[in-house]
Amino acid sequence: MNAMAVGQRMTASEYLAHEFDEIRSELVAGEVVVEEPLALHQIVVMELLVALHAWASQEPGRGVVSMPLDVKLDERNVVGPDLMWYAEG
């Protein structure tokens, strides 16, 4: 995966309010980082998503699988994991 710093410092609130028009980006230490995943990376993520979703769907209580969402860690960091799994609570 290649990443390129955009060079604009901002807070998590500013980042979350900004429209990035389908560009995969994250906020790392207050800097916007644009990511360009390679094809192999995307294939592996898709295979993991399918396998984890199949496992979670086999029995109740195994949780829910989701594609990336913005996850605010603190005021200078917002990440978008490739894949997320939530345990049922």
Secondary structure, DSSP 4 states (H G I P E B T S, - for coil): -EEEEEEEE--HHHHHHS--TT--EEEETTEEEEEE--HHHHHHHHHHHHHHHHHHHHSTTS-EEE----EEEETTEEE--S-EEE---
